[in-house]
Amino acid sequence: MVARFWVREQDGVARRRFPVTGGFALPAGRLTDPARLVLTDAEGQAMPLQALALTRWPDGSARWVLLDLQTDLAAHETRFFSLDRTDQRDSPRVLADRRRTTARGAGGDWRPPLRGRHSCRA
């Protein structure tokens, strides 16, 4: 397990393929290739994900990883996700429009300032 986090819809509006962007810090040596991350929902279903190492430790492992994903959310729904490592590089991927979302926070908290109020936590 690399990380767990949740996304909450707080405006009372159902969302379809809603873009979420966030980032998290990792300790040295934990993850070398972000392409080997796999995102699953609470039911264990693999979800499309784009992951990028923004900075690296001196040993080459990822220090700060940026994630882009899309999710469906019912009004006021909270969805839980898990990030794991895999030996395969064929997990589902998606491109997200970074102009619409921004990653802020450190140490695991994600607060994407989107239209309306939405929050994520790792």
ABEGO torsion letter per residue (X at the ends): XABBBBBBBAAGBBBBGBBBBBBBBBBBGABABAAABBBBBAAGBBBBBBBBBABBBAAGBBABBBBBBBBBBBBGBBBBBBBBBBABAABBBBBBBAAABBBBEBGGBBBBBBBEBBBBBX
